[in-house]
Amino acid sequence: MNPTPRWLWLAALVVVFVGVSEALRLWWRLDLLERLLAGLLALSVWAFINGRWIFAYYHALRASWISRRLPPLAGLAADDRLLVLAPHPDDEVLAAAGQILQALEAGARVRVVWLTAGDAFDLASGRPAPRPEAMRALATKRMEEARAATAQLGLGEADRIFLGYPDQGLLRLFLTHYYLPFTSPHTRLAEVAYAGSLRPGARYTGRDLETDLEAVLRDFAPTRVLAPSPLDAHPDHQAAAYFAMRIMGKLGWEERLRYYIVHGGYEYPLPKGLHPRLPLYPAPRGRRLPWRKLELSDEQIERKLAAARAHASQLRLIGNFMLAFVRRTELASPLPIPARVVPEDLGLEEV
Ligand SMILES: [Zn+2]
């Protein structure tokens, strides 16, 4: 499909401006100058979010300034084992593609575990009001995309584990449905059903999810686990953090946890779109965390981009958000929340 010509966008913009401007005149009795100023303001917000014009320099300066002061994230060695915990297919790429690539290059083993198959993103089903069957088909598609994305990063089938719990249901599993099964309003499922999942038939309860995740952790015995921070704005990410902290704490492995944030608040990460020369800066929601940064090579950035593109159903809808994570650094924090303890107190001098 050919890209939309620029003049068509411009014409659409003029039509929208005339329409909105007419509405402002009728409703609020704004005069022409006020309407022009309102239009300019809207255009500036768009340019700020997308890093256009002067805002490109502002974002570049700000991100570089903040990133410069972050200490480096310690790399992994050949005898390390990295487990990436992703609530949804695509989180593994956005948060950790560079870390996965560098771990593999160092000879370490890497596994990714997806807690859900992303089966609640109605828009991605390709239908206006999708039926449960369409959402289940979406799950299968997103699992395929996750396979393709992690293949781009060098992972094989044995390195991928799909738990198959309900998208947009994890926090309920943790809080209210720990032993009573939850039924997903999107798929009408109350148990793990997708082929290729770790334990089909497992009920949608916090206890079953915890049992599966603990089994995965015990089996792989990771030396580093990358999980969402509980400060992430998405409830599934928060729940993933709670489950991870709880199980890792129980196993006495809490110092092996590192945290990431994807949904960081205030349109994070700004600017939207692909900016591979910019470093990633700490999310507003995780501003006070002790972030460490990992530098990606040009080749690793290319492979991260290819992996992000493999999540085609997501890229179509939230591409500008996803591509904004393809940058020359990734971030991880040794602490889940800002705390009075410093990382060193947990024996984390080598983070
Ligand atoms: Zn997610």
Residues whose N, C-alpha, C, O or C-beta is under 5 A from the ligand:
A	BS01	ZN	P87 H88 D91
